C-alpha cells in the first residue's frame, strides 16, 4: 500500500512540475492523504460548506473530550488543494480547545501547507469556514447530519 502511495506521489510531482503548478510537498502530502477522511458517526459538531462557484463540498466532523477536540474528520468533493486544506484544518484542530481552534484561519492553513498558489487560496478559506461551522455546532449543540 505504501509503495502505491509513493508511486502516486511521484506521478503527481512530475505532473505538477510539467504543468508549472507550484504545490509544496506538504500540500501534496495532505492532499493525497486519506487520514481523517471519513465521517464521524458520533460527533459533537458538524460543519458543511458548498462553494457555489465550483461546486466543491467540504464537510467537517468534530468530537470533544474534556473540552478539547478529540477527533476531527472530513469529507470533500473538491480538488487536491481543497482536500489538502481541509485535511490540514482537521489535523491542526486535534487536541486543541474550541477557542484555540478559532485561530485556524485561511492564513494558518496556507502556512501549514507550506504555501499555496494564489488561484487556489480560496480552498483554504472554505476549509476554515467549514471548521468554523463545526465549532459553532459544538457550542450550540446542533448536531446536523451529513447530507
PyMOL commands that set and color helices and strands:
alter all, ss='L'
color gray80, all
select helices_A, chain A and resi 2-19+25-32+80-93+98-101+106-112+118-140
alter helices_A, ss='H'
color red, helices_A
select strands_A, chain A and resi 45-50+57-65+68-76
alter strands_A, ss='S'
color yellow, strands_A
deselect
rebuild
show_as cartoon
